[in-house]
Amino acid sequence: MRKLISIFVVGNLVLVSAFSYSYGLGNYKNERGLFIAGVQEVVQEIETYASQTPDCKTDYNEWDYNADRCGVQTYMVSKEISSRKKPYEKMVSESEGQRILIIDTGMADSAIRYPNRILGMYQWGELNWSDNQAELSYVESVATVTMRKGLFHIKRNILGESENFVPSTELSRQLDFSQLERFTGGSDASDVHGDISLNVLADYNPDAQFVLLDTIKFNDTEMLCSEEKVNAYADAVIENISSLIDEFGISYVHLSSGITRSFFARKVDSKCNDLGWYDRYILATKLHKSYARILEQVASKAMLFQASVGSPDYSLMADDGEHSEYYSDCKTIPYRLRSGFLTKNDIHINPRISASGTSYETARNYLSTGQKRNKNCNDIYLNVGWEESFVDFPSFGYAPVLFSADAIGAAPMNFMSTSFINPVALSFVNSKANGQAYFARNVVLEQIRQQAMSNSPSLVSPMLYGDFMVCKDFPAACIGWDQFRYGQ
């Protein structure tokens, strides 16, 4: 059993669900016998533990005697990740050990898996007002997860406490997932949007550590209906995020969302009935500008990787200036990188992607309409071996990047969006900078931006050339992919 990662899009809202789905990974096996040190021991421990557990779904006669494994329990995530350990010591590169702030929803399930890599997990506290001044702070997250006790033990105690680096991609090559079927059921992980990003970053950046923050919200009626309070709220958000960046020494900020002007217009129209049409129009623009100001200030503190809206109706040019639907996406912000994705992956029809990347003009026919239209609001496109609308598994393209919703097994996505390309882009840039954030910020990003500004943003294929830190720190993790590399 693996997780088939399914995405449902309703307007600008992305709903992510993970359904159990049985399929084979075909040739995706480590047949060369090259393994990351320590993974086999962890796999053996998991399979032994699972084999000694009855089927929690159907074996009711044994269930009462195995409540410590089959019972369902709710866990406070922040409590489970509070016992921090040092990062993995078995590094072969001299990278700095980057610290990444992830701003997203739905990260609790995977956070359980990485107690020694999560430095803090926070949510936004209550917003209060005093003379048009916003009183806002981040507080320790109260997020919980509900799962079978046996599955919790595997994720938190076996994988989470391992002193070795055990990526979900490597587990997919070695673990007998049929053993884990007995632990299914009882989970409440309905939103795994942030889980996917966290897992990609954890898998492909072995020495990175993470601070998790709930997504920025625009729900307060007083703030939405007052220009003064709009600006005060933006100031408060900037102050809090800046504080996290300074406190934890954050190198990168990963933000898996973009917001259009229409989002704010709908909010204002529904909340501010006392205002006239023109005042609501102006206020929606002010809200959008304040959001862009938040992005600018965050990017000035740490390199910002932000998912664009990526709409099929994307404006090629922001002709309306600050009134543009995509103002915050298309506005030039130093030290921000926006990424797109390739949507067809047949190696016989796609351009061969060189180590230095393929130009947009060469690759544009292999992009979806929405991806083509965001060219002027995008910095780089990445191939992850994903095929549009595939239904048969395995259906890898060349040089695939695998994604995980549960932090145990990894698989291809059956839907792709800029939200899930964003962590791949961060991992690629971190690798190009050899794990040095200063170099990434001042050299690698500038090279990418100059290419994009020349009206030809590059399309790159990170796994094809091992352009991830995991490939440098643990080469065995990136060996055995030859069947996906044009027959190399």
Buried (B, 14 or more C-beta within 10 A) or exposed (E): BBBBBBBEEEEBEBEBBBEBBEBEBEEBEBEEEEBBEBBBEBBEBBBEBBEEBBBBBEEEEBBEEBEEBBBBBEBBBBEBBEEEEEBBEBBEBEBBBBBBBBBBBBBBBBBBBBBBBBBBBBBBEEBEBEEEBBEBEBEBBEBBBBBBBBBBBBBBBBBBEBEBBBBBBBBBBBBEBEBBBBBBBBBEBEBBBBBBBBBBBBBBBBBBBBBBBBBBEBEBEBBBBBEEBBBBBBBBBBEBBBEBBEEBBBBBBBBBBBBBBBBBBBBBBEBBEEBEEEBBBBBBBBBBBBBBBBBBBBBBBBBBBBBBBBBEEBBEEBEEEBBBBBBBBBBEBEBBBBBBBBBBBEBEEBEEBBEEBBBBEBBBEBBBEBBBBBBBBBBBBBBBBBBBEBEEBBBBBBBBBBBBBBBBBBBBBBBBBBBBBBBBBBBBBBBBBBBBBEBBBEEBBEEBBEBBEEEBBBBBBBBBBBBBBBBBBBEBBBBBBEBBBBEE
